[in-house]
Amino acid sequence: MTLNVGQRVRLVADLRLAGSVTPDGEPPEETGAFAASLALAAGIEGTVERVDEHHRQQSQEVREYLRLKSLLDDFGHQMPPASRKQLDEQVGALEEQWVAYQRRMLRVTVRVRLDNGFVLDDVPEEAFASA
């Protein structure tokens, strides 16, 4: 499901936010002086304020797969059978990395302002469903 700015959404699972907090006006080096925990129940609704797409970087194996696959597609029909077979084997050996990359190629995060006033930022879109 792809979320859009302005769309009404609801949280699909309970969340627990935990970490250190700094009182307003305190210097940053005092971070960690207080600990805090906040629980948000599934079903809380809010509005999407921002959608960010993060493209994952290609590994060396993925770049090599793309290079060899392009070579095979463009010139494979002109290659001697032995060379084509060798290139086919090289592409086949890298295909698993290519498939894995395609599955995780795009990561989408959102910023949602919940109706209770809290803002969740940089949260995977899978944490929300349409309201």
PyMOL commands that set and color helices and strands:
alter all, ss='L'
color gray80, all
select helices_A, chain A and resi 28-30+60-78+81-103+125-127
alter helices_A, ss='H'
color red, helices_A
select strands_A, chain A and resi 8-11+15-21+34-40+45-55+106-114+119-124+128-130
alter strands_A, ss='S'
color yellow, strands_A
deselect
rebuild
show_as cartoon
